[in-house]
Amino acid sequence: MSRTKNNMSANDAWKALLEKYHILEEIDRNGCFYIRASQIKEFREPRLMAKWDSTDALPEVLRKNKINILPDSRSSYVLGDFLLYEKIPELDEHVTQMDHVVIPEFESIDVNNISSEANAINVLMLSGILDDFLGTDVNVATFHGRMGTGAFSFEVDTFRGMKRRVSVNNAQCEIDGGFENSTSVVIMEAKNVVHEDFHVRQLYFPYRLWKTKVKKPIRLVFSVYSNMIYRMFEYRFANPEDYSSIELVKCKNYSLQDTSITMEELIAVRKRTKARTDDNMDNTKTPFIQANSMERIISLLENMYENPMTPQQVAELMDFDLRQSDYYYNAGKYLGLFEKAAEDKQIVMSLTALGNSVFRLNYKQRQMKLVELILEHQIFGTFFDRMVKTGQLAQKDEIADEMRRLHVCNEGQIVRRASSVLGWLKWIRNLTKL
């Protein structure tokens, strides 16, 4: 029995579309395939099939075949082997080196609960972060929301090493924040979830639209707010007619609270924390972790506060596929932060009482509590002790050997999950300097 549009996954819907319209063959012959929204709607709503803000979100069948999608009008799209995403630089600046911003006191602003992109922009503006980052006088909010792009063409790089030309005629773009100061117009894309990369379209389409509207230079800002830290990036396009000419101009990080954590404080946490489990898979129902990024677990914690979500909603928020959504839920469950329950005949994910209390902590207290929850697991205590003693992180093969000894997962899962252990140990180390 075929599945309906309502319950067909994006991956299965794209499989069906690729087969019905011979899309891969057409792309192989001519480099691209033009598809109408009405054709996509035969299998699933277009709004759920064509907006992938990071590569994590791409349906597996598109990712496997190196196919990406762009809107080229309000009712059509173009598929091709386009290179559309830009990797976000890793957070390599230590938190104690970040500028600490003091927020003016407003009863309606709670820096411990900035739960939306709009709120993140409000705090960013009233704190003066944007002005400082751009080195300008006061930036005034002048536009935002959904707009038509107008008509323009551009070149874009492809997986096969050549450029393709794409034409756009009044596609829709959405601008999170538009500002003006005495010397420039600023376009901002804001996120409150940590991703590894972003879709360049989110800056390029608004840039091409406003380049025809204003005489002042346009500055492009990509902002990520998570865990009480703003990460600010400025980009430019070296060639306005080349989508792939995006360049990082500069980046800077800002903290809203005290971020000073010493190694002595982490050692004190370790001394008072007793291992409560060795994670032996025969004795626990909670799967061993397979989620490398503690920052993304914290993003999910922040977004689920007072906001239970279905697995599908988590996947859409985090730009995950459903399998990754389950991995990150299980990582939060492993720490005692997340739980599932049946609600209105569907499964929803929410914060436990512990998760809610961790969310409400300030930056320093939150990180220290998360470290404590991690060190309650024997394998992390072992490698934390070694890190303190040697000043070095363990090698992945050493972690894998310890996982085998403890029997935390099946052999076929060890290498992948050892990467997650290493990722969490790096996160702990980066809270302070050894």
C-alpha positions as a Markdown table, in Angstrom:
| # | Residue | x | y | z |
|---|---|---|---|---|
| 1 | Met | 0.0 | 0.0 | 0.0 |
| 2 | Ser | 1.4 | 3.4 | -1.0 |
| 3 | Arg | 1.8 | 6.0 | 1.7 |
| 4 | Thr | -0.2 | 9.2 | 1.6 |
| 5 | Lys | 1.4 | 12.7 | 1.3 |
| 6 | Asn | 0.7 | 13.3 | 5.0 |
| 7 | Asn | 2.9 | 10.5 | 6.3 |
| 8 | Met | 5.5 | 10.0 | 3.5 |
| 9 | Ser | 9.0 | 11.2 | 4.5 |
| 10 | Ala | 10.8 | 13.8 | 2.5 |
| 11 | Asn | 13.4 | 11.1 | 1.5 |
| 12 | Asp | 10.7 | 8.7 | 0.2 |
| 13 | Ala | 8.9 | 11.5 | -1.6 |
| 14 | Trp | 12.1 | 12.6 | -3.3 |
| 15 | Lys | 12.9 | 9.0 | -4.3 |
| 16 | Ala | 9.5 | 8.8 | -6.0 |
| 17 | Leu | 10.0 | 12.1 | -7.7 |
| 18 | Leu | 13.5 | 11.2 | -9.0 |
| 19 | Glu | 12.1 | 8.0 | -10.4 |
| 20 | Lys | 8.9 | 9.4 | -11.9 |
| 21 | Tyr | 10.5 | 12.3 | -13.7 |
| 22 | His | 13.9 | 10.7 | -14.5 |
| 23 | Ile | 15.6 | 13.6 | -12.7 |
| 24 | Leu | 19.0 | 12.0 | -12.2 |
| 25 | Glu | 19.2 | 11.2 | -15.9 |
| 26 | Glu | 18.3 | 14.7 | -16.9 |
| 27 | Ile | 20.8 | 16.3 | -14.5 |
| 28 | Asp | 23.5 | 13.9 | -15.8 |
| 29 | Arg | 22.7 | 15.0 | -19.4 |
| 30 | Asn | 22.0 | 18.7 | -19.0 |
| 31 | Gly | 23.3 | 19.7 | -15.5 |
| 32 | Cys | 19.9 | 20.6 | -14.0 |
| 33 | Phe | 16.2 | 19.7 | -13.8 |
| 34 | Tyr | 13.4 | 22.3 | -13.5 |
| 35 | Ile | 10.5 | 21.1 | -11.4 |
| 36 | Arg | 7.2 | 22.8 | -10.6 |
| 37 | Ala | 5.7 | 23.1 | -7.1 |
| 38 | Ser | 2.6 | 21.3 | -8.4 |
| 39 | Gln | 4.8 | 18.3 | -9.3 |
| 40 | Ile | 6.4 | 18.1 | -5.9 |
| 41 | Lys | 2.9 | 18.4 | -4.3 |
| 42 | Glu | 1.9 | 15.1 | -6.0 |
| 43 | Phe | 3.9 | 13.4 | -3.2 |
| 44 | Arg | 4.4 | 16.0 | -0.4 |
| 45 | Glu | 3.9 | 19.6 | 0.4 |
| 46 | Pro | 6.6 | 21.7 | -1.4 |
| 47 | Arg | 7.3 | 23.7 | 1.8 |
| 48 | Leu | 8.5 | 20.5 | 3.4 |
| 49 | Met | 10.5 | 19.3 | 0.4 |
| 50 | Ala | 12.6 | 22.2 | -0.7 |
| 51 | Lys | 14.0 | 24.3 | 2.2 |
| 52 | Trp | 17.1 | 22.7 | 3.7 |
| 53 | Asp | 19.1 | 25.3 | 5.6 |
| 54 | Ser | 22.0 | 23.0 | 6.3 |
| 55 | Thr | 23.3 | 19.8 | 4.8 |
| 56 | Asp | 22.3 | 17.8 | 7.9 |
| 57 | Ala | 18.7 | 18.3 | 6.8 |
| 58 | Leu | 19.1 | 17.1 | 3.2 |
| 59 | Pro | 17.1 | 13.9 | 2.4 |
| 60 | Glu | 19.6 | 11.0 | 2.1 |
| 61 | Val | 18.7 | 10.3 | -1.5 |
| 62 | Leu | 19.6 | 13.9 | -2.6 |
| 63 | Arg | 22.8 | 13.9 | -0.5 |
| 64 | Lys | 23.9 | 10.5 | -1.8 |
| 65 | Asn | 23.4 | 11.7 | -5.4 |
| 66 | Lys | 25.0 | 15.1 | -4.8 |
| 67 | Ile | 21.8 | 17.0 | -5.7 |
| 68 | Asn | 20.8 | 20.3 | -4.2 |
| 69 | Ile | 17.8 | 22.5 | -4.9 |
| 70 | Leu | 17.1 | 26.2 | -5.3 |
| 71 | Pro | 13.8 | 28.1 | -5.8 |
| 72 | Asp | 13.8 | 29.9 | -9.2 |
| 73 | Ser | 10.3 | 31.4 | -8.8 |
| 74 | Arg | 7.4 | 31.4 | -6.4 |
| 75 | Ser | 6.1 | 28.1 | -7.9 |
| 76 | Ser | 9.2 | 26.3 | -9.3 |
| 77 | Tyr | 12.6 | 25.0 | -8.4 |
| 78 | Val | 15.8 | 23.9 | -10.1 |
| 79 | Leu | 17.7 | 20.8 | -9.1 |
| 80 | Gly | 21.4 | 20.2 | -9.9 |
| 81 | Asp | 24.7 | 19.1 | -8.6 |
| 82 | Phe | 25.2 | 22.6 | -7.2 |
| 83 | Leu | 27.5 | 23.5 | -4.3 |
| 84 | Leu | 25.1 | 25.6 | -2.2 |
| 85 | Tyr | 26.4 | 25.4 | 1.4 |
| 86 | Glu | 29.1 | 27.2 | 3.3 |
| 87 | Lys | 30.8 | 25.6 | 6.4 |
| 88 | Ile | 30.6 | 27.6 | 9.6 |
| 89 | Pro | 34.0 | 28.0 | 11.2 |
| 90 | Glu | 34.4 | 26.1 | 14.5 |
| 91 | Leu | 34.2 | 27.9 | 17.8 |
| 92 | Asp | 37.9 | 27.9 | 18.5 |
| 93 | Glu | 38.1 | 31.1 | 20.5 |
| 94 | His | 38.1 | 30.3 | 24.2 |
| 95 | Val | 35.1 | 31.7 | 26.0 |
| 96 | Thr | 37.2 | 33.7 | 28.4 |
| 97 | Gln | 38.6 | 35.7 | 25.5 |
| 98 | Met | 35.1 | 36.7 | 24.2 |
| 99 | Asp | 33.8 | 40.2 | 24.8 |
| 100 | His | 31.5 | 40.2 | 27.7 |
| 101 | Val | 28.4 | 42.3 | 27.0 |
| 102 | Val | 26.2 | 43.8 | 29.7 |
| 103 | Ile | 22.5 | 44.0 | 28.8 |
| 104 | Pro | 20.5 | 47.0 | 30.0 |
| 105 | Glu | 17.8 | 45.9 | 32.6 |
| 106 | Phe | 14.4 | 45.5 | 31.0 |
| 107 | Glu | 11.6 | 43.5 | 32.7 |
| 108 | Ser | 10.6 | 42.0 | 29.3 |
| 109 | Ile | 14.1 | 40.7 | 28.5 |
| 110 | Asp | 15.3 | 37.5 | 30.2 |
| 111 | Val | 18.9 | 36.7 | 29.0 |
| 112 | Asn | 18.4 | 33.2 | 30.5 |
| 113 | Asn | 15.5 | 32.6 | 28.1 |
| 114 | Ile | 16.2 | 33.8 | 24.6 |
| 115 | Ser | 14.2 | 31.2 | 22.9 |
| 116 | Ser | 13.6 | 32.6 | 19.4 |
| 117 | Glu | 15.6 | 34.1 | 16.6 |
| 118 | Ala | 13.5 | 37.3 | 16.9 |
| 119 | Asn | 14.3 | 37.6 | 20.6 |
| 120 | Ala | 18.0 | 36.9 | 19.8 |
| 121 | Ile | 18.0 | 39.9 | 17.4 |
| 122 | Asn | 16.3 | 42.1 | 19.9 |
| 123 | Val | 18.9 | 41.4 | 22.5 |
| 124 | Leu | 21.7 | 41.7 | 19.9 |
| 125 | Met | 20.5 | 45.2 | 19.1 |
| 126 | Leu | 19.9 | 46.6 | 22.5 |
| 127 | Ser | 23.2 | 45.3 | 23.7 |
| 128 | Gly | 25.1 | 47.1 | 21.0 |
| 129 | Ile | 26.7 | 43.9 | 19.7 |
| 130 | Leu | 25.9 | 44.6 | 16.1 |
| 131 | Asp | 27.3 | 48.2 | 16.2 |
| 132 | Asp | 30.5 | 46.9 | 17.9 |
| 133 | Phe | 30.9 | 44.0 | 15.5 |
| 134 | Leu | 30.5 | 46.2 | 12.4 |
| 135 | Gly | 32.4 | 49.1 | 13.8 |
| 136 | Thr | 29.6 | 51.5 | 12.9 |
| 137 | Asp | 27.4 | 54.1 | 14.5 |
| 138 | Val | 23.9 | 53.0 | 15.6 |
| 139 | Asn | 22.2 | 50.5 | 13.3 |
| 140 | Val | 18.5 | 51.1 | 12.9 |
| 141 | Ala | 16.1 | 48.3 | 12.0 |
| 142 | Thr | 14.4 | 49.2 | 8.8 |
| 143 | Phe | 13.1 | 46.1 | 7.1 |
| 144 | His | 12.5 | 42.3 | 7.5 |
| 145 | Gly | 10.2 | 39.5 | 6.5 |
| 146 | Arg | 9.3 | 37.8 | 3.2 |
| 147 | Met | 10.0 | 39.5 | -0.1 |
| 148 | Gly | 10.2 | 38.7 | -3.7 |
| 149 | Thr | 13.7 | 38.6 | -5.1 |
| 150 | Gly | 13.1 | 40.3 | -8.5 |
| 151 | Ala | 14.8 | 38.9 | -11.5 |
| 152 | Phe | 18.5 | 38.1 | -11.8 |
| 153 | Ser | 21.0 | 35.5 | -12.9 |
| 154 | Phe | 24.1 | 34.1 | -11.3 |
| 155 | Glu | 26.8 | 31.4 | -11.6 |
| 156 | Val | 27.2 | 28.7 | -9.1 |
| 157 | Asp | 29.9 | 26.0 | -8.6 |
| 158 | Thr | 29.0 | 22.3 | -9.0 |
| 159 | Phe | 30.3 | 19.0 | -7.7 |
| 160 | Arg | 31.6 | 18.1 | -11.2 |
| 161 | Gly | 34.0 | 21.1 | -11.1 |
| 162 | Met | 32.2 | 23.5 | -13.5 |
| 163 | Lys | 29.9 | 26.5 | -13.1 |
| 164 | Arg | 26.3 | 26.5 | -14.0 |
| 165 | Arg | 24.1 | 29.6 | -14.7 |
| 166 | Val | 20.8 | 29.9 | -12.9 |
| 167 | Ser | 18.1 | 32.4 | -13.5 |
| 168 | Val | 15.7 | 33.5 | -10.8 |
| 169 | Asn | 12.4 | 35.3 | -11.4 |
| 170 | Asn | 10.7 | 36.7 | -8.3 |
| 171 | Ala | 11.4 | 33.8 | -6.0 |
| 172 | Gln | 10.6 | 34.2 | -2.3 |
| 173 | Cys | 13.3 | 35.1 | 0.2 |
| 174 | Glu | 12.9 | 35.8 | 3.9 |
| 175 | Ile | 15.1 | 38.3 | 5.8 |
| 176 | Asp | 15.5 | 38.0 | 9.5 |
| 177 | Gly | 16.8 | 41.5 | 10.0 |
| 178 | Gly | 17.5 | 44.5 | 7.8 |
| 179 | Phe | 19.3 | 47.6 | 9.2 |
| 180 | Glu | 20.8 | 50.8 | 8.1 |
| 181 | Asn | 23.6 | 53.0 | 9.5 |
| 182 | Ser | 25.3 | 56.1 | 8.1 |
| 183 | Thr | 27.6 | 54.2 | 5.8 |
| 184 | Ser | 25.9 | 50.9 | 4.9 |
| 185 | Val | 22.8 | 48.7 | 4.7 |
| 186 | Val | 23.0 | 45.5 | 6.7 |
| 187 | Ile | 21.3 | 42.2 | 6.0 |
| 188 | Met | 21.2 | 39.6 | 8.8 |
| 189 | Glu | 20.5 | 35.9 | 8.9 |
| 190 | Ala | 20.0 | 34.8 | 12.5 |
| 191 | Lys | 19.9 | 31.3 | 13.9 |
| 192 | Asn | 19.4 | 30.0 | 17.4 |
| 193 | Val | 20.4 | 26.5 | 16.7 |
| 194 | Val | 24.0 | 25.4 | 16.0 |
| 195 | His | 24.7 | 23.8 | 12.6 |
| 196 | Glu | 27.9 | 22.8 | 10.8 |
| 197 | Asp | 27.1 | 24.9 | 7.7 |
| 198 | Phe | 24.4 | 27.1 | 6.2 |
| 199 | His | 22.6 | 27.6 | 2.8 |
| 200 | Val | 24.3 | 30.5 | 1.1 |
| 201 | Arg | 20.9 | 31.4 | -0.5 |
| 202 | Gln | 19.9 | 32.9 | 2.8 |
| 203 | Leu | 22.4 | 35.7 | 2.3 |
| 204 | Tyr | 22.7 | 35.7 | -1.5 |
| 205 | Phe | 19.1 | 36.2 | -2.6 |
| 206 | Pro | 18.5 | 39.1 | -0.2 |
| 207 | Tyr | 21.8 | 40.6 | -1.2 |
| 208 | Arg | 20.9 | 40.5 | -4.9 |
| 209 | Leu | 17.4 | 42.0 | -4.1 |
| 210 | Trp | 18.7 | 44.9 | -2.1 |
| 211 | Lys | 21.7 | 45.6 | -4.3 |
| 212 | Thr | 19.2 | 47.0 | -6.8 |
| 213 | Lys | 17.3 | 49.1 | -4.2 |
| 214 | Val | 20.0 | 51.0 | -2.3 |
| 215 | Lys | 23.2 | 53.0 | -3.2 |
| 216 | Lys | 25.0 | 52.3 | 0.1 |
| 217 | Pro | 27.3 | 49.3 | 0.3 |
| 218 | Ile | 25.6 | 46.2 | 1.7 |
| 219 | Arg | 27.1 | 44.3 | 4.6 |
| 220 | Leu | 26.0 | 40.7 | 5.2 |
| 221 | Val | 25.9 | 39.3 | 8.7 |
| 222 | Phe | 25.3 | 35.7 | 9.8 |
| 223 | Ser | 24.5 | 35.4 | 13.6 |
| 224 | Val | 24.3 | 32.3 | 15.7 |
| 225 | Tyr | 23.0 | 32.5 | 19.3 |
| 226 | Ser | 23.2 | 29.5 | 21.5 |
| 227 | Asn | 24.2 | 28.8 | 25.1 |
| 228 | Met | 24.3 | 32.5 | 26.0 |
| 229 | Ile | 26.9 | 33.2 | 23.3 |
| 230 | Tyr | 26.6 | 35.2 | 20.1 |
| 231 | Arg | 28.7 | 34.1 | 17.2 |
| 232 | Met | 28.9 | 36.9 | 14.6 |
| 233 | Phe | 30.2 | 36.4 | 11.0 |
| 234 | Glu | 30.4 | 39.0 | 8.2 |
| 235 | Tyr | 30.5 | 37.7 | 4.6 |
| 236 | Arg | 30.8 | 39.3 | 1.2 |
| 237 | Phe | 30.5 | 38.2 | -2.4 |
| 238 | Ala | 33.7 | 38.9 | -4.3 |
| 239 | Asn | 31.7 | 38.8 | -7.5 |
| 240 | Pro | 28.1 | 39.8 | -7.1 |
| 241 | Glu | 27.0 | 37.6 | -10.0 |
| 242 | Asp | 28.8 | 34.5 | -8.6 |
| 243 | Tyr | 26.9 | 32.7 | -5.8 |
| 244 | Ser | 30.0 | 30.7 | -5.0 |
| 245 | Ser | 32.3 | 33.8 | -4.5 |
| 246 | Ile | 31.2 | 34.1 | -0.9 |
| 247 | Glu | 34.1 | 35.0 | 1.4 |
| 248 | Leu | 34.3 | 35.3 | 5.2 |
| 249 | Val | 35.3 | 38.9 | 6.1 |
| 250 | Lys | 35.6 | 38.5 | 9.9 |
| 251 | Cys | 34.1 | 36.8 | 12.9 |
| 252 | Lys | 33.7 | 37.7 | 16.6 |
| 253 | Asn | 32.1 | 36.1 | 19.6 |
| 254 | Tyr | 30.2 | 37.8 | 22.5 |
| 255 | Ser | 29.1 | 36.3 | 25.8 |
| 256 | Leu | 26.2 | 37.6 | 27.9 |
| 257 | Gln | 27.4 | 36.2 | 31.2 |
| 258 | Asp | 30.4 | 35.3 | 33.2 |
| 259 | Thr | 32.2 | 32.6 | 31.3 |
| 260 | Ser | 35.3 | 32.1 | 33.5 |
| 261 | Ile | 35.7 | 28.4 | 34.4 |
| 262 | Thr | 39.1 | 27.2 | 35.7 |
| 263 | Met | 40.5 | 23.7 | 35.5 |
| 264 | Glu | 40.6 | 23.7 | 39.3 |
| 265 | Glu | 36.8 | 24.1 | 39.3 |
| 266 | Leu | 36.3 | 21.3 | 36.8 |
| 267 | Ile | 38.6 | 19.0 | 38.9 |
| 268 | Ala | 36.5 | 19.9 | 42.0 |
| 269 | Val | 33.4 | 18.8 | 40.1 |
| 270 | Arg | 35.2 | 15.5 | 39.3 |
| 271 | Lys | 36.1 | 14.9 | 42.9 |
| 272 | Arg | 32.6 | 15.3 | 44.1 |
| 273 | Thr | 31.0 | 13.3 | 41.3 |
| 274 | Lys | 30.8 | 9.5 | 41.6 |
| 275 | Ala | 30.4 | 7.3 | 38.6 |
| 276 | Arg | 26.8 | 6.0 | 38.7 |
| 277 | Thr | 27.0 | 3.8 | 35.6 |
| 278 | Asp | 29.5 | 1.9 | 33.4 |
| 279 | Asp | 27.0 | 2.0 | 30.6 |
| 280 | Asn | 27.2 | -1.8 | 30.0 |
| 281 | Met | 24.6 | -2.4 | 27.4 |
| 282 | Asp | 23.3 | -5.5 | 29.1 |
| 283 | Asn | 22.4 | -3.5 | 32.2 |
| 284 | Thr | 20.9 | -0.2 | 30.8 |
| 285 | Lys | 18.1 | 0.6 | 28.5 |
| 286 | Thr | 19.6 | 4.0 | 27.5 |
| 287 | Pro | 21.6 | 3.7 | 24.2 |
| 288 | Phe | 25.3 | 4.8 | 24.4 |
| 289 | Ile | 25.8 | 8.3 | 22.8 |
| 290 | Gln | 26.0 | 8.8 | 19.1 |
| 291 | Ala | 25.9 | 12.6 | 19.0 |
| 292 | Asn | 29.2 | 14.5 | 18.6 |
| 293 | Ser | 28.2 | 18.1 | 19.3 |
| 294 | Met | 27.4 | 19.1 | 22.9 |
| 295 | Glu | 26.6 | 22.6 | 21.5 |
| 296 | Arg | 23.8 | 21.1 | 19.5 |
| 297 | Ile | 22.5 | 19.1 | 22.5 |
| 298 | Ile | 22.4 | 22.5 | 24.4 |
| 299 | Ser | 20.6 | 24.1 | 21.5 |
| 300 | Leu | 18.0 | 21.4 | 21.7 |
| 301 | Leu | 17.7 | 21.8 | 25.4 |
| 302 | Glu | 17.1 | 25.6 | 24.9 |
| 303 | Asn | 14.5 | 25.1 | 22.3 |
| 304 | Met | 12.6 | 22.4 | 24.1 |
| 305 | Tyr | 12.2 | 24.5 | 27.3 |
| 306 | Glu | 8.4 | 24.8 | 27.9 |
| 307 | Asn | 8.0 | 23.6 | 24.3 |
| 308 | Pro | 7.6 | 19.8 | 23.9 |
| 309 | Met | 8.2 | 18.6 | 20.3 |
| 310 | Thr | 7.5 | 15.6 | 18.2 |
| 311 | Pro | 10.5 | 13.8 | 16.6 |
| 312 | Gln | 9.6 | 15.4 | 13.3 |
| 313 | Gln | 9.5 | 18.9 | 14.8 |
| 314 | Val | 12.9 | 18.3 | 16.4 |
| 315 | Ala | 14.2 | 17.2 | 13.0 |
| 316 | Glu | 12.9 | 20.3 | 11.3 |
| 317 | Leu | 14.2 | 22.7 | 14.0 |
| 318 | Met | 17.7 | 21.2 | 14.1 |
| 319 | Asp | 17.9 | 20.5 | 10.3 |
| 320 | Phe | 18.2 | 16.8 | 11.2 |
| 321 | Asp | 16.9 | 13.7 | 9.5 |
| 322 | Leu | 14.7 | 11.6 | 11.9 |
| 323 | Arg | 17.6 | 9.2 | 12.7 |
| 324 | Gln | 19.8 | 12.1 | 13.9 |
| 325 | Ser | 16.9 | 13.5 | 15.8 |
| 326 | Asp | 16.7 | 10.2 | 17.7 |
| 327 | Tyr | 20.5 | 10.2 | 18.3 |
| 328 | Tyr | 20.4 | 13.6 | 19.9 |
| 329 | Tyr | 17.3 | 12.8 | 21.9 |
| 330 | Asn | 19.1 | 9.7 | 23.2 |
| 331 | Ala | 22.2 | 11.8 | 24.1 |
| 332 | Gly | 20.0 | 14.1 | 26.2 |
| 333 | Lys | 18.3 | 11.1 | 27.8 |
| 334 | Tyr | 21.7 | 9.7 | 28.5 |
| 335 | Leu | 22.4 | 12.8 | 30.7 |
| 336 | Gly | 18.9 | 12.7 | 32.2 |
| 337 | Leu | 17.8 | 15.9 | 30.4 |
| 338 | Phe | 15.2 | 14.6 | 27.9 |
| 339 | Glu | 12.2 | 12.2 | 28.1 |
| 340 | Lys | 9.4 | 11.0 | 25.8 |
| 341 | Ala | 5.7 | 10.6 | 26.4 |
| 342 | Ala | 2.5 | 10.0 | 24.5 |
| 343 | Glu | 0.4 | 13.1 | 24.0 |
| 344 | Asp | -2.7 | 13.3 | 21.8 |
| 345 | Lys | -1.9 | 10.0 | 20.2 |
| 346 | Gln | 1.7 | 11.0 | 19.3 |
| 347 | Ile | 5.1 | 10.8 | 20.8 |
| 348 | Val | 6.6 | 14.1 | 22.1 |
| 349 | Met | 10.0 | 14.9 | 23.5 |
| 350 | Ser | 10.4 | 17.2 | 26.4 |
| 351 | Leu | 12.7 | 18.2 | 29.2 |
| 352 | Thr | 12.8 | 16.3 | 32.4 |
| 353 | Ala | 12.6 | 18.1 | 35.7 |
| 354 | Leu | 16.4 | 18.0 | 35.7 |
| 355 | Gly | 16.5 | 19.4 | 32.1 |
| 356 | Asn | 14.3 | 22.3 | 33.1 |
| 357 | Ser | 16.5 | 23.1 | 36.1 |
| 358 | Val | 19.7 | 22.9 | 34.0 |
| 359 | Phe | 18.1 | 25.3 | 31.4 |
| 360 | Arg | 17.4 | 27.9 | 34.1 |
| 361 | Leu | 21.0 | 28.0 | 35.3 |
| 362 | Asn | 23.3 | 30.8 | 34.3 |
| 363 | Tyr | 26.1 | 30.1 | 31.8 |
| 364 | Lys | 28.8 | 29.0 | 34.3 |
| 365 | Gln | 26.5 | 26.9 | 36.5 |
| 366 | Arg | 24.9 | 25.3 | 33.4 |
| 367 | Gln | 28.3 | 24.2 | 32.0 |
| 368 | Met | 29.4 | 22.9 | 35.4 |
| 369 | Lys | 26.2 | 20.9 | 35.9 |
| 370 | Leu | 26.6 | 19.4 | 32.4 |
| 371 | Val | 30.1 | 18.4 | 33.1 |
| 372 | Glu | 28.9 | 16.7 | 36.3 |
| 373 | Leu | 26.2 | 14.8 | 34.4 |
| 374 | Ile | 28.8 | 13.6 | 31.9 |
| 375 | Leu | 31.3 | 12.5 | 34.5 |
| 376 | Glu | 28.7 | 10.4 | 36.2 |
| 377 | His | 29.5 | 7.9 | 33.4 |
| 378 | Gln | 32.6 | 5.9 | 34.1 |
| 379 | Ile | 34.2 | 6.2 | 30.6 |
| 380 | Phe | 34.2 | 10.0 | 30.8 |
| 381 | Gly | 35.6 | 10.0 | 34.3 |
| 382 | Thr | 38.4 | 7.8 | 33.2 |
| 383 | Phe | 39.4 | 9.9 | 30.2 |
| 384 | Phe | 38.9 | 13.2 | 32.1 |
| 385 | Asp | 41.4 | 12.0 | 34.7 |
| 386 | Arg | 43.9 | 11.1 | 32.0 |
| 387 | Met | 43.4 | 14.5 | 30.3 |
| 388 | Val | 44.1 | 16.3 | 33.6 |
| 389 | Lys | 47.2 | 14.2 | 34.3 |
| 390 | Thr | 48.7 | 14.3 | 30.8 |
| 391 | Gly | 47.3 | 17.5 | 29.4 |
| 392 | Gln | 46.2 | 15.6 | 26.3 |
| 393 | Leu | 43.0 | 14.2 | 24.9 |
| 394 | Ala | 42.8 | 10.4 | 24.5 |
| 395 | Gln | 43.1 | 8.9 | 21.0 |
| 396 | Lys | 40.0 | 7.6 | 19.4 |
| 397 | Asp | 41.4 | 4.0 | 19.3 |
| 398 | Glu | 42.1 | 4.2 | 23.1 |
| 399 | Ile | 38.5 | 5.3 | 23.7 |
| 400 | Ala | 37.3 | 2.5 | 21.4 |
| 401 | Asp | 39.2 | -0.1 | 23.4 |
| 402 | Glu | 37.7 | 1.1 | 26.7 |
| 403 | Met | 34.2 | 1.0 | 25.1 |
| 404 | Arg | 34.9 | -2.7 | 24.2 |
| 405 | Arg | 36.0 | -3.4 | 27.7 |
| 406 | Leu | 32.9 | -1.8 | 29.2 |
| 407 | His | 30.7 | -3.4 | 26.5 |
| 408 | Val | 28.7 | -0.2 | 25.9 |
| 409 | Cys | 27.6 | -1.0 | 22.4 |
| 410 | Asn | 27.9 | -3.5 | 19.6 |
| 411 | Glu | 31.2 | -3.7 | 17.8 |
| 412 | Gly | 29.9 | -2.2 | 14.6 |
| 413 | Gln | 28.9 | 1.0 | 16.5 |
| 414 | Ile | 32.1 | 1.5 | 18.4 |
| 415 | Val | 34.1 | 3.6 | 15.9 |
| 416 | Arg | 31.3 | 6.1 | 15.3 |
| 417 | Arg | 30.4 | 6.4 | 19.0 |
| 418 | Ala | 34.0 | 6.7 | 20.0 |
| 419 | Ser | 34.0 | 10.0 | 18.0 |
| 420 | Ser | 31.1 | 11.2 | 20.1 |
| 421 | Val | 33.0 | 10.5 | 23.4 |
| 422 | Leu | 36.0 | 12.4 | 22.0 |
| 423 | Gly | 33.7 | 15.3 | 20.9 |
| 424 | Trp | 32.3 | 15.6 | 24.5 |
| 425 | Leu | 35.8 | 15.4 | 26.0 |
| 426 | Lys | 36.9 | 18.2 | 23.7 |
| 427 | Trp | 33.9 | 20.3 | 24.8 |
| 428 | Ile | 34.9 | 19.9 | 28.4 |
| 429 | Arg | 38.5 | 20.8 | 27.7 |
| 430 | Asn | 37.4 | 23.9 | 25.8 |
| 431 | Leu | 35.5 | 25.2 | 28.7 |
| 432 | Thr | 38.8 | 26.2 | 30.2 |
| 433 | Lys | 42.5 | 26.1 | 29.4 |
| 434 | Leu | 44.7 | 23.2 | 30.7 |
